[in-house]
Amino acid sequence: MLNNRRARHFFVCLRHILKYRFCHMYAIARNLLFCLPPEVSHDVSLDLMGAGERLGLLKFFSPTIDCAPVEVMGLRFPNAVGLAAGLDKNGDYFNALGQLGFGFVEIGTVTPLAQTGNPQPRLFRLKDEKAIINRMGFNNKGVQHLVENAKQRRYRGVLGINIGKNKATPEDEALSDYEQCMDAVYPYADYISVNVSSPNTPGLRDLQFGEQFTSLLAGIKVKQKALSETHGKYVPVAVKIAPDMSDEEIQSVAQSLLDHAIDAVIATNTTVSRELVPNSCHRDEMGGLSGAPLVESSTHVISVLSEALKGQIPIIGVGGIMSAADAEEKIEAGASLVQIYSGFIYEGPSLIKEAAEAISALG
Ligand SMILES: Cc1cc2nc3c(=O)[nH]c(=O)nc-3n(C[C@H](O)[C@H](O)[C@H](O)COP(=O)(O)O)c2cc1C
């Protein structure tokens, strides 16, 4: 009896110490990982995390997040902070990532067929700017691989699946790629996000404008309706947009989203602008810039969307969140939820709890 109590006490103390030390451990681990080329450190850290989860060790690092759940798109989110798309493109690691405290995890972007993406190097750290440039080009193992992973779900938070089109698919056949992905992921996704904003697939961002956008949205809605009847459940669809738009373009996007009753908008993807990184040696690398320099332009997009949407469609705010205060600003600009990617790399998992609790305290 006494031994049992002692053992329990020992594990409770160990858990507290591990959590307390986690921030410091992350700083050390990040410095070591930053000695490796970016793509290698990405793969190594995810492999380690995945192994930690399978061995049952990662749960010792799971934070206790003191906040109320949030209801958005008819879904109940344990907290308002999610992992943005692109970190776990194939859904190989979402069970592990979920244990770090994310209220939701978005996996993908996945395309109907596997593709290798752009040649390496294609990922660059701008350490001084706390930023990343990537031109990965939707490297992924194809939607069927992701679906097999999604079937092995242990993660209890909300799972989003982000879908895109293959590079080889002509723009005027893009809808067919999105439909194929919807067919495959619908039974396993809590929400689906439609990526029309990556700068690394030629022509993809043109789908955000004019007739191409409206006919894509119309097609996606038809597909969503058919699938909801087939599967007897309604899976919300979010559309992810770019930050590189004028206010008039953002307003026009908002109107199209309203016209087609899209369930949410994710703002924003990476930017092609290099205005805020003039001194980086990587500034001339092609691709999308994310992290701290993106924070203001993405918040601006959220503000313009919020005014145009008048609360009729929820906004998921993403772009340059490096602190709890950045996350609060996104909510104050009109977002209902936020996502992080670069901030997770630079600041570590402690950012999840800090941001979630700060948002919850806003009430
Ligand atoms: C290396 C890398 C890969 C990404 N891949 C994707 C992707 O496949 N699909 C997508 O919708 N967004 C992708 N993104 C964009 C992020 O989801 C996010 O919108 C963007 O990085 C801004 O957030 P952040 O400043 O917190 O990083 C990627 C970002 C990075 C840095």
The ligand as a Gaussian input file, in Angstrom:
#p B3LYP/6-31G(d) Opt

LIG

0 1
 C        8.097000      24.073000     -44.664000
 C        6.687000      24.505000     -44.816000
 C        5.811000      23.711000     -45.540000
 C        4.477000      24.098000     -45.682000
 N        3.621000      23.298000     -46.390000
 C        2.324000      23.632000     -46.460000
 C        1.403000      22.782000     -47.114000
 O        1.740000      21.695000     -47.582000
 N        0.100000      23.184000     -47.201000
 C       -0.342000      24.365000     -46.660000
 O       -1.536000      24.665000     -46.745000
 N        0.507000      25.186000     -46.010000
 C        1.824000      24.850000     -45.908000
 N        2.683000      25.673000     -45.254000
 C        2.185000      26.966000     -44.718000
 C        1.802000      26.895000     -43.250000
 O        0.747000      25.994000     -43.041000
 C        1.400000      28.290000     -42.725000
 O        0.234000      28.703000     -43.408000
 C        2.485000      29.320000     -42.938000
 O        3.752000      28.770000     -42.672000
 C        2.298000      30.542000     -42.044000
 O        2.330000      30.197000     -40.689000
 P        3.641000      30.366000     -39.765000
 O        4.146000      31.764000     -39.966000
 O        3.171000      30.054000     -38.390000
 O        4.649000      29.369000     -40.262000
 C        4.019000      25.317000     -45.096000
 C        4.907000      26.100000     -44.356000
 C        6.223000      25.698000     -44.205000
 C        7.160000      26.573000     -43.391000

